C-alpha cells in the first residue's frame, strides 16, 4: 500500500512541477468585443462600482475567477461596447456585480461551467437587477490537460455572462 501512496505522491509532485498547477481565469480571455448597438442615450452612462463573489485560485486545486480579473474584464467589455465612459468618469448608473456561483464539473472530457451573476444597476432613483446565467464549454480540442480545460471553460462562461448582460442592458429602458 505504501508503494501506491509513494507513486501517487510522486505523480502529483511531477504534475505540479511540470506546469499542471491550476491557474486563475485570465481577464483578457473574458473580455467581450462589442455585441450590440448602443443607443446614443446609453453611451458612457454606466460605471462598475463593485464586484464580489470571486475566489482566488489555489494552484493545488481548481481554477477560479478572481474579483479583480472579473472586474477588469467587465470594465473593459463595457468600455468596448460604449456603455461606460473613460476610466474615472462618474457615470449616471452604478453597476454592482456579484458572482453568485460558478458550477464546475469534477471530471470529464467536455467541461461545462455555469456562471450565475447578479448585476445590480442603480442610479437616479432606479434600481434594477439583471440575473444572468451562462455556460462556457471547453473540450479536449481546447486543451488536453483537464486543469487548463477547466480554466478555459471558466473564462468562456464569464465571457458569455458579460455578453448576455451587455445585450440585456443595451436593450433595457435605462437611458
Order of alpha helices (4+ residues) and beta strands (2+ residues): alpha-alpha-beta-alpha-beta-beta-beta-alpha
